[in-house]
Amino acid sequence: MNESTGQAKFEEISQNETSHILDKAPYSNEVDDLENQEKVFNKAPSPHAPVLPTTIALTYNATKPPKETLQAVYRAGQYKAGLPLNLLMVQSTMAGVYIAMAGHLFIAVGGGVLGAAVFPTGLIAVVLTSAELFTGDALVFVASVLGGKVSFGKLVRNWTVSWIMNFAGCLFWAGLLAYASNSLEDLGQSDLAVKIALKKANQPWGHIFIKGIGANFMVCVGVWQATCAEEVAGKILALWFPISAFVMMGFDHVVANQFLIPVGMMYGADISISHLLFKALLPASLGNVVGGGFFMGAVYWYVYDSMATDKKFFSRIRDGWNARRGTNDPKDE
């Protein structure tokens, strides 16, 4: 086949293909004006030009509404309640490490407003790694127990292990990275560490308890808001302001004090271990439970789920009573 014959054959094939396409709607030569063309397109879309969607439905929400946030808190409670003991211990130790890290940073920059501004780095790490922080778990477990999602025994287990291992994580950071490294001495902040420890340990018991309520109320406001947010940036922003605020207000967070007081003792603060445990950490712990567990967890369980829970509770009582009497519930007849 020579070049001219091949060219003729190509033109013949092209003409046949073109006529084949033009014989089909909507490319028919019978369509002469725009109005008719639109009718043909609407009636018979072309297989050669697929119709593309002109709008895209967006269903993504950057935040959860409050009722969904409570359900997310319930799911967190069920997850935490189901953790094996070894994982609960590790995650609780890491939570103590993160809060101690934030406390170290607070002292390193000289405390005050700047220290309060950088302190939220610890709780951000806790939330983004799902670490087991005693104070945050006050919100989660009180709400989950009241909502019937978790047993009271699981609450006791979580709070006991998280409190002890949070303390272990704080002591690890204080002893190794703050004291043995001579970090605060090098920064000229060892005297500040002693001053903070003495101030926090030597307050009246009732004052520490009330400050503990305020501290964990604000911490759990941050945790609730972070649970509302779906993205990391939103969680960070939601946590930052309440955490900075409680530090600026001078409130007492038990896990922060598990670092701040022992590190001051290591640098020479005259505080006994019994004083630390029973006159400093105990009132802060109880205040934290009230502030986070009852003023946040119980309040929002009552607002968003108490009616449903009460109905289930009274329904179980009614069913048990009917079974005992050997009668049927009149509503079932």
C-alpha positions as CSV (number, residue, x, y, z in Angstrom):
1,M,0.0,0.0,0.0
2,N,1.5,3.3,-1.1
3,E,1.2,6.6,0.7
4,S,-1.7,8.1,-1.4
5,T,-3.7,4.9,-0.9
6,G,-3.2,4.9,2.9
7,Q,-4.2,8.6,3.1
8,A,-7.4,7.8,1.1
9,K,-8.2,4.9,3.4
10,F,-7.7,7.1,6.5
11,E,-10.0,9.8,5.2
12,E,-12.7,7.2,4.4
13,I,-12.5,5.8,7.9
14,S,-12.6,9.3,9.5
15,Q,-15.6,10.2,7.3
16,N,-17.5,7.0,8.3
17,E,-16.7,7.6,12.0
18,T,-17.8,11.2,11.8
19,S,-21.1,10.4,10.1
20,H,-21.7,7.6,12.6
21,I,-21.4,10.1,15.5
22,L,-23.4,12.9,13.8
23,D,-26.3,10.5,13.1
24,K,-26.9,10.2,16.8
25,A,-28.5,12.7,19.1
26,P,-27.5,15.2,20.4
27,Y,-25.1,15.7,17.5
28,S,-27.7,15.3,14.8
29,N,-27.8,18.0,12.1
30,E,-31.6,18.3,12.8
31,V,-30.7,20.3,15.9
32,D,-30.5,23.9,14.6
33,D,-31.0,26.2,17.6
34,L,-30.1,26.4,21.2
35,E,-33.6,25.7,22.6
36,N,-34.0,22.5,20.7
37,Q,-30.4,21.5,21.5
38,E,-31.2,21.8,25.3
39,K,-34.3,19.6,24.8
40,V,-32.3,16.9,23.1
41,F,-29.5,17.0,25.7
42,N,-32.1,16.7,28.5
43,K,-33.9,13.9,26.7
44,A,-31.0,11.8,25.6
45,P,-27.6,12.5,27.2
46,S,-24.7,11.6,24.9
47,P,-22.6,8.5,25.7
48,H,-19.7,10.4,24.1
49,A,-20.0,13.4,26.5
50,P,-20.9,12.2,30.0
51,V,-23.0,14.6,32.1
52,L,-21.0,15.9,35.1
53,P,-22.6,17.0,38.4
54,T,-22.9,20.8,38.7
55,T,-23.0,20.8,42.5
56,I,-21.2,18.9,45.2
57,A,-22.9,18.1,48.5
58,L,-20.7,18.9,51.5
59,T,-21.8,17.1,54.7
60,Y,-18.6,17.6,56.8
61,N,-19.0,19.4,60.1
62,A,-16.0,20.8,61.9
63,T,-17.7,20.5,65.3
64,K,-20.2,18.1,67.1
65,P,-23.3,19.5,68.7
66,P,-23.5,19.0,72.5
67,K,-25.6,15.9,72.5
68,E,-23.2,14.2,70.1
69,T,-20.3,15.4,72.2
70,L,-21.8,13.6,75.2
71,Q,-22.1,10.4,73.2
72,A,-18.4,10.8,72.3
73,V,-17.6,11.1,76.0
74,Y,-19.6,7.9,76.6
75,R,-17.5,6.1,73.9
76,A,-14.3,7.4,75.5
77,G,-15.5,6.1,78.8
78,Q,-16.2,2.7,77.4
79,Y,-12.8,2.6,75.7
80,K,-11.0,3.7,78.8
81,A,-12.9,1.2,81.0
82,G,-11.9,-1.6,78.7
83,L,-8.2,-0.9,78.7
84,P,-6.0,-3.8,79.9
85,L,-4.2,-2.9,83.1
86,N,-0.7,-2.8,81.5
87,L,-1.9,-0.3,78.8
88,L,-3.8,1.8,81.4
89,M,-0.6,2.0,83.5
90,V,1.5,3.1,80.5
91,Q,-1.0,5.6,79.3
92,S,-1.4,7.0,82.8
93,T,2.4,7.3,83.2
94,M,2.6,9.2,79.9
95,A,-0.1,11.6,81.0
96,G,2.0,12.4,84.1
97,V,5.1,12.9,81.9
98,Y,3.2,15.3,79.6
99,I,1.9,17.4,82.5
100,A,5.3,17.4,84.2
101,M,6.8,18.6,80.9
102,A,4.4,21.5,80.9
103,G,5.2,22.3,84.6
104,H,8.9,22.3,83.8
105,L,8.3,24.7,80.9
106,F,6.2,26.9,83.2
107,I,9.1,27.2,85.7
108,A,11.7,27.5,82.9
109,V,10.1,30.7,81.4
110,G,9.7,32.2,84.9
111,G,6.0,31.5,85.5
112,G,3.5,34.3,85.3
113,V,1.5,35.1,82.2
114,L,4.1,33.6,79.8
115,G,4.2,30.4,81.9
116,A,0.4,30.1,81.8
117,A,0.5,30.7,78.0
118,V,2.8,27.7,77.4
119,F,1.4,25.3,80.0
120,P,-1.4,24.0,77.7
121,T,1.3,22.1,75.7
122,G,0.9,19.3,78.3
123,L,-2.8,18.8,78.1
124,I,-2.7,19.1,74.3
125,A,-0.3,16.1,74.3
126,V,-2.6,14.2,76.7
127,V,-5.7,14.7,74.5
128,L,-4.0,14.0,71.2
129,T,-2.4,10.7,72.4
130,S,-5.5,9.6,74.4
131,A,-3.3,9.4,77.6
132,E,-5.0,8.7,80.9
133,L,-5.1,11.8,83.0
134,F,-6.9,11.6,86.4
135,T,-8.4,15.0,86.1
136,G,-9.8,14.5,82.6
137,D,-11.1,11.1,83.5
138,A,-13.2,12.7,86.2
139,L,-15.4,14.2,83.5
140,V,-15.4,11.1,81.3
141,F,-16.2,8.5,84.1
142,V,-18.8,10.4,86.1
143,A,-20.8,11.1,82.9
144,S,-20.4,7.5,81.7
145,V,-21.4,6.0,85.0
146,L,-24.5,8.2,85.2
147,G,-25.3,7.4,81.6
148,G,-25.2,3.7,82.4
149,K,-22.3,3.1,80.0
150,V,-19.6,2.1,82.6
151,S,-19.8,0.5,86.0
152,F,-18.8,2.2,89.2
153,G,-16.1,-0.4,89.7
154,K,-14.5,0.6,86.4
155,L,-14.5,4.3,87.6
156,V,-12.7,3.3,90.8
157,R,-10.1,1.2,88.9
158,N,-9.4,4.0,86.4
159,W,-9.1,6.8,88.9
160,T,-6.9,4.7,91.3
161,V,-4.5,3.6,88.6
162,S,-4.4,6.9,86.8
163,W,-3.7,8.9,90.0
164,I,-0.8,6.7,91.0
165,M,0.8,6.4,87.6
166,N,0.3,10.1,86.8
167,F,2.3,10.7,90.0
168,A,4.9,8.2,88.8
169,G,5.3,10.0,85.5
170,C,5.6,13.3,87.2
171,L,8.3,12.0,89.6
172,F,10.2,10.5,86.7
173,W,10.3,13.8,84.9
174,A,11.1,15.8,88.0
175,G,13.9,13.5,89.2
176,L,15.6,12.9,85.9
177,L,14.9,15.7,83.5
178,A,14.4,18.6,85.8
179,Y,16.7,17.8,88.8
180,A,19.4,15.3,87.7
181,S,19.9,17.2,84.4
182,N,20.4,20.4,86.5
183,S,18.1,22.1,84.0
184,L,16.4,24.6,86.3
185,E,19.7,25.4,88.0
186,D,21.3,26.2,84.6
187,L,18.3,28.4,83.8
188,G,18.5,30.2,87.1
189,Q,15.0,29.1,88.1
190,S,15.7,26.7,91.0
191,D,14.7,29.3,93.6
192,L,11.5,29.8,91.7
193,A,10.8,26.0,91.9
194,V,11.3,26.1,95.7
195,K,9.0,29.2,96.0
196,I,6.2,27.6,94.0
197,A,6.4,24.4,95.9
198,L,6.2,26.1,99.3
199,K,3.4,28.3,98.2
200,K,1.3,25.4,96.9
201,A,1.9,23.1,99.8
202,N,1.4,25.5,102.6
203,Q,-2.1,26.8,101.8
204,P,-5.1,26.0,104.1
205,W,-6.7,22.7,103.2
206,G,-10.1,24.3,102.3
207,H,-8.4,26.8,100.0
208,I,-6.7,24.0,98.0
209,F,-9.9,22.1,97.8
210,I,-11.8,25.1,96.4
211,K,-9.0,26.0,94.0
212,G,-9.0,22.3,92.9
213,I,-12.7,22.7,92.0
214,G,-11.9,25.7,89.8
215,A,-8.9,24.1,88.2
216,N,-10.5,21.0,87.0
217,F,-13.7,22.7,86.0
218,M,-11.7,24.7,83.6
219,V,-9.6,21.8,82.5
220,C,-12.8,19.8,81.7
221,V,-14.3,22.8,79.9
222,G,-11.3,22.5,77.6
223,V,-11.6,18.7,77.3
224,W,-15.3,19.0,76.5
225,Q,-14.6,21.7,73.8
226,A,-11.8,19.6,72.4
227,T,-14.2,16.7,72.1
228,C,-16.6,18.9,70.2
229,A,-13.8,19.7,67.6
230,E,-13.1,17.2,64.8
231,E,-9.8,18.6,63.7
232,V,-6.4,18.9,65.5
233,A,-6.3,22.7,65.1
234,G,-9.8,23.0,66.6
235,K,-8.8,20.8,69.5
236,I,-5.7,22.8,70.3
237,L,-7.6,26.1,70.2
238,A,-10.4,24.7,72.4
239,L,-7.9,23.6,75.0
240,W,-5.5,26.5,75.0
241,F,-7.6,29.3,76.6
242,P,-9.3,27.4,79.5
243,I,-6.0,25.8,80.5
244,S,-4.0,29.0,80.4
245,A,-6.8,30.7,82.3
246,F,-6.8,28.3,85.3
247,V,-3.0,28.7,85.6
248,M,-3.2,32.5,85.5
249,M,-5.9,32.3,88.2
250,G,-3.6,30.3,90.6
251,F,-5.9,27.3,90.8
252,D,-4.6,23.8,91.9
253,H,-4.5,20.9,89.5
254,V,-3.4,17.8,91.4
255,V,-1.3,16.3,88.6
256,A,0.5,19.6,88.0
257,N,1.1,19.7,91.8
258,Q,2.5,16.2,91.6
259,F,5.3,17.7,89.7
260,L,5.6,21.3,91.0
261,I,5.8,20.4,94.7
262,P,8.2,17.4,94.4
263,V,10.6,19.2,92.1
264,G,10.7,22.1,94.6
265,M,11.4,19.5,97.4
266,M,14.3,18.2,95.4
267,Y,15.8,21.7,95.2
268,G,15.4,22.2,99.0
269,A,11.8,23.1,99.8
270,D,11.1,21.9,103.4
271,I,8.0,19.8,102.9
272,S,7.5,16.4,104.3
273,I,6.1,13.5,102.3
274,S,3.0,13.2,104.6
275,H,2.4,16.9,104.2
276,L,2.6,16.5,100.4
277,L,0.2,13.6,100.3
278,F,-2.5,14.6,102.8
279,K,-2.3,18.4,103.0
280,A,-1.5,19.3,99.4
281,L,-2.5,16.5,97.0
282,L,-5.5,15.1,98.8
283,P,-7.6,18.3,98.9
284,A,-6.6,19.1,95.3
285,S,-7.7,15.6,94.2
286,L,-11.1,15.9,95.9
287,G,-11.6,19.4,94.5
288,N,-10.6,18.2,91.0
289,V,-13.2,15.4,91.2
290,V,-15.9,17.9,92.2
291,G,-15.0,20.5,89.6
292,G,-14.6,18.1,86.6
293,G,-16.8,15.2,87.6
294,F,-19.8,16.9,89.0
295,F,-19.7,20.5,87.6
296,M,-19.0,19.2,84.1
297,G,-19.7,15.4,83.8
298,A,-22.8,15.3,85.9
299,V,-24.2,18.6,84.7
300,Y,-24.1,17.7,81.0
301,W,-25.3,14.2,81.6
302,Y,-28.3,15.8,83.3
303,V,-28.8,18.4,80.6
304,Y,-28.5,16.0,77.6
305,D,-29.2,12.5,78.7
306,S,-30.8,12.2,82.1
307,M,-34.4,11.9,80.8
308,A,-33.5,8.9,78.6
309,T,-31.4,7.3,81.4
310,D,-34.2,7.8,83.9
311,K,-36.7,6.2,81.6
312,K,-34.5,3.1,81.2
313,F,-33.9,3.0,84.9
314,F,-37.6,3.1,85.8
315,S,-38.5,0.8,83.0
316,R,-36.1,-1.9,84.5
317,I,-37.7,-1.3,87.9
318,R,-41.2,-1.7,86.5
319,D,-40.3,-4.8,84.5
320,G,-38.7,-6.4,87.6
321,W,-41.8,-5.5,89.7
322,N,-44.1,-7.0,87.1
323,A,-42.0,-10.1,86.9
324,R,-42.1,-10.5,90.6
325,R,-45.9,-10.2,90.7
326,G,-46.3,-12.4,87.7
327,T,-48.3,-9.8,85.8
328,N,-47.8,-8.1,82.5
329,D,-47.1,-4.5,82.0
330,P,-50.5,-2.9,81.1
331,K,-48.8,-1.0,78.4
332,D,-47.9,-4.3,76.7
333,E,-51.5,-5.4,76.5
